[in-house]
Amino acid sequence: MIQDAVRRIPHVIAAEIGAGAQQVAAAITLLDGGATVPFVARYRKEATGGLDDTQLRTLSERLAYLRDLEARRAAITASITEQGKMTPDLDKAIAKAGTKAELEDIYLPFKPKRRTKAMIARENGLQPLFDSILADRRADPVALARAYVTEAVPDTKAALEGARDILAEGLAENADLLGRLRGHMRQVARLSAKVVAGKEAEGAKFSDYFAHSETWAKAPSHRVLAMLRGRNEGVLSVDLEVDDDAPRGESPAERSCAAVLNTSGNGPGDAWLREAASWAWRVKLRGSLSVDLMVELRERAEEEAIRVFARNLKDLLLAAPAGGKATMGLDPGIRTGVKVAVVDPTGKVLATDTVYPFQPKNDLRGAQVTLAQLISRHGVQLIAIGNGTASRETEKMVADLLAHLPGTEKPVKVIVSEAGASVYSASELAAKEFPDLDVSLRGAVLIARRLQDPLAELVKIEPKSIGVGQYQHDVDQGRLGRSLEAVVEDAVNAVGVDLNTASAPLLARVSGVGPSLAASIVAHRDQNGPFRTRRELLKVARLGPKAFEQAAGFLRIAGGAEPLDASSVHPEAYDVARKIVKACGRDIRALMGDAAALKAVDPRAFVDDRFGLPTVQDILAELEKPGRDPRPSFRTATFTEGVKEIQDLRPGMLLEGTVTNVAAFGAFVDIGVHQDGLVHVSQLADRFVKDAHEVVKAGDVVKVRVVEVDVPRKRIGLTMRSDSGEAREQARERGPAKDKAPARGPTSAAPKGGALGGNAFADALKGKFGR
């Protein structure tokens, strides 16, 4: 059985991921040997036939499930064999079962169980009564039951009820029948939700589901999870409807149950068996199978929700870095003030402060002077503004300030997601990183650094706290956590890490490293200075050859003794790279980046027994663009001036925004009004879009048009479809509103009546900075 499983699993996974069984078997061997998914995906392409990280992640997940399945198969086989009830047909059925549910259906009759009504009926001698009814359909079941009336069975009604319990248990333990019923339910069942009486006002946010019904098979994950949340909050009742319109005894499910008993005849026994089978479906089977299907539905919805969360997280982690520029971070607040932090191009904190431009102090001018001084003193090029409370007010204050700063080279302001910032600020890691910095100011530092390099900062936060998923708190947290950890690992290793500047949390995500070795690397670096070569990693305490093999290719050293250490070429393949350099007759530093010379190289000339064509091609690509970053170039969205609150929106407005989240049903876009708008999947493009991720991803800057505004429910409908002009015409017909947007731009002219007031203060600023 064990050997059969070993042979079977690669074939099953291969069919699922679109690969060959040999590829899967090779990947399993590598993973079992301690290799990580990023390492196998990048540096073992010859062995796996080029399986990518997505295929390998799926392989890894399915491998765990299938090994559990095989262990359960072996346990069930052993249990039934020990009971002396194994038959050749049963053995074949067990071997054929492809899911845990199918295995459990087969095992049900042999499973130790609590005392059931059917057991009690058998103890009371009613098994022969059921057998008699089954054997002689012409006999009257009531007449047959008279012979079984005893002290324990007071009358014929009780006798027939006991026989019916025996029948119901037999149907409930019939694996073939259960499979057919599940299949039928998956096809025709409808998921229905209704509001619980008296909960209408309390559960207004679930009003879309107060009288809702849709097919079970096609119910999208976001609606399923919304209904289940409504049920958990006591607002909704959620049920499965199966053949509800069919007359009693005539539904396909009831006929399937009766067919097992071959009740096509017209005798009294046939009629009793049909009615008993109908009762078994309605009272026993329908309920238990509905629970199974609801579990299946929830798992399906959770899987989709986790997939969406993982994809959004990946997009956020791989968002464009602004790069090494002096950056000011602003963590907006009203009563508690706006926290300010300035960091240098490497992220080192240069200055912190707190200003109070809003109520109750209303020191707007004082706040702007402080910011202006910090900008001048530290050469600030970027201003990152957190997107939380008072974000738009803070952005307006900064826009007014920038408009009055002298010169043409002014800092660019960018709205940055604060997701997870408060969690990090109060964490033990932040306390170690900024022991002398107040908790309230750490968030401003994080916001500034997040603009410089989103990946380097986001790895410091638990992925679940970043908050780019739909119903993330409603799904299996263990499964969600594992999925997101994998996304972070893949993102970090796709970009690569500077060995001499990376923080311990970033190093911990590198293939083969982990938190303990990351701490050792940082300690070694602090004690001995920067690493000069990758090989020096082997001097780090507890970092052995296996960890080095897994990690080295993803760790970079800029300006080190070995030029290849700045690339993703693995040290094990340096000899191949040097052969290529020698063949070109060039110095390695001169050759790196020379696309013309490298494109003339025939990779097949450097293939040997150890390194195949895929590896040689990867080496050439890396020499052409050493240390290349897969992330896109930096770009910002510019919010429309005069649009600060949801009340300022009007249908027809054309706006620019940043995609914050992508779900199965569409994309959420931050347009600067404290409430993200939704571009439904049907509004993402002029063509049919099945999956929103085909068009947008988190972090994208997009142009949208307002379609609908529901202020009480805080809902904003947006579209990215081509504007036919109708929306603009409708907006004009409604008359003038606060939606006439001035020219956009990060350094747009000062708005009329801006926060800086008259020219005196502007002149004072010009005097301070010179012209």
C-alpha positions, 0 to 999 in steps of 0.5 A: 500500500505504501509503495502504491501511494509513493507511485500514485501521488506524483501522477495525481499532482502532475495531472493537477498542475499540468506537468509530468510525473517525473517532474513532480517526483523530482520536485518531491525528492528535493523538497523532502531533502530540505530544499525550499520552493524558491531554491528549487524554482530558480536553481533546480530547473533541470531536475524539475523540468522548469516547474515555477514557484506557483506550480511548486507551491500547489505541489507542496500543498497537495503533497501534504493533503495526499500523504494524509489521504494515504495515511487514512487509507492505510488506517481504514484498510487495517481497521476493516481487515482487523474486523474480518470484514474486508472483501475484494470489492471493498478493497478496490473501492478503498484503493479507488477513493480520491478524497477523504470524504469518499474514504469516510463514506466507505468506512462509515458502516465499519466505524465504531459509533455511539448507540443509534436508534437502529442499534436499539431496534436490532436489540429489540429484535426488529432486524427480521421484521425489516428483512421480511418487508424487504423480502416479501413486498406483497405482504402487509407490513402492519400485519408482519409487525404484529409478530414483533410486539413485545414489552420493549416494542409496545405496538405495530407503529413502534415496530415499523418505526424501528424497522424504518430506523434500520432502513435509514441507517443502511441508506446513510451508510451506502457509499454509492448512494451518498456519492450520487446524492452529493452529486445531485445536490451539487448540481441543483442545490440553492443557497438561501439567506433570510433575515432573522425577524427583528434584526433588519435595522441591526443587520442593515449591512447585510440587507443584500441578503435579507431575501437572497437565493442563488445556486450553490455551485456558482455562489462566489466566495465573497457572497458566501462569506458575507452570508456566513458572517451574517449568520454568525452575527445572528442577522441571517438564517442560511440554508440549502434548498434541494428539490423543494418544489418537488411533490413528496416522494417524487424528488430525484433524491427521494427516488434515488433512495428508493431505487436502492431498495428496488421499490418499483413494484405495487405491493404494500411492502413497496409502498412502505419502503418508498415512504420509509426511503422518503422519510430517511431522505427528509429527516436523516440524509438531507440534513447531514449531506447539507452540512457536508455541502455547507462545509465544502462551500465554506472551504471553497469560499475560503480557498478563493478568499485566501487566493485573492488575499495572497495575490493582493499581498504579492502585488503590495510586496512587489510594488514599485519602490521609490528608491534611495531618496530623503523622505518625510513620513507623515502619520496624520492625526487630528487631536493627537497631531501629525507625527513627522519623521525624516529618513535619509536615502538608506532609511536612517532616521534624521529627525522626528517631530509632532505638529498640530495643524488641526483641532483643537490647537489649529496651529496650521501655519506653525505646522507648515513652517516646521515641515518647511524647515525639515524639508530644507534642512534634510533635502527632502525629495519625497513626502509620504502621507499615511492614508488614515484619519485626517489623511486628506486634510494633511495632504491639503496642508502639504499641497498648500505648503509645496505650492508656496515653496520657492524653486521648481524642484519640490518634493513629491507627495504620495499617499501611502497605505498605513495598513499594519503600521500601528501593529508594527509600532507597538511590536517588540521588533519596533522597540528593538529597532527604535528604542529611543523613539516614542511609539507614536513616532515609529509609525511615521518612520514606517510610512516614510520607509514604506515609500522607499522600499515597500518590501523591506518594511512590509516583511516586518509586519505579520502578513495578516495585519496588512489587510488586503484580503476579503473576509480575512478574519472569517477564513481558516487562520492557520491556512491563511497564515501558511499561504501568506508566509509563502507569498512573502517568502516568494516575493523576498527571494524574487527580488533578492536581498542586500546582505550588508544592509538588510534587516533581520526580518528581511533576511529571515525570509530568505530561502534557507535562513529563518529568524535564528540564522538571520539574527546570527548574520546580523550579529556577525555583520555588526561584530565583523563589518560588512561581508566582502563575499558570499563565501564569508557566510560560512563563518556565521555561527550555525550557518552550514553548507545546506543553509548556504546552498539554499540562501546564497543565490538570493543574497547580494553583495554590492561592490564586493570582492567578487562581482558575481556576488552582486547577481543572482548567479548561484556560487555553485555555477560561478565556474560556468559564468567565468567560462562565459566571460573567458570566451568573450575575452572580456573583464567580468565587470566590463562584460556585466551589463553588455547586452550585445556581447552576451546575446552573441553567446551560444548558451549550448556551448556551456552546457555540461553534466551538471548545468543544463541549458536552463541554468546557462540561459539564466546566467546569461540573462543575469550577466546582461542585467545583474541584480535586476529588480522584478518590481515596476518603476515608481509612479504615483496617483494624484488625487483631484483637488476639491474632492476630500469627502464622499459628499464631494463626489458626483456621478460623472466625475473623472478621477485618478486613484490607486488600487488598494485591493482586488477581489473576485467581484472587482477592484477597490480604488482609493480616490482620496475620500476616506472610503475606497470605491468599487470598480465591479468586475463588469466595469473594469474594461470594455471587454468581458473580464472573468478575473479582476486580476487580469486587468489590475493589481494592488498598487496600480494607478488607474483612471476611474469615473464615478457611477454611483454614490451612496453616502448613507451606506458609504458605497462608491461605484466606479467604472474604468470602461470607456466614457460614452459622455452620458455620465458627464452630461448627467453630471452637468444636468444636476448643476454645479457642485464641488466637483470642478477639479483644478489642474492636477499634479503633485506640485499644482498651483496653490488653491484659492483661499489656501491654508497659507492665506495671504501673500505675507506668509508666502513671502516669509517662506520665500525669504527663508529659503531664498529664490 
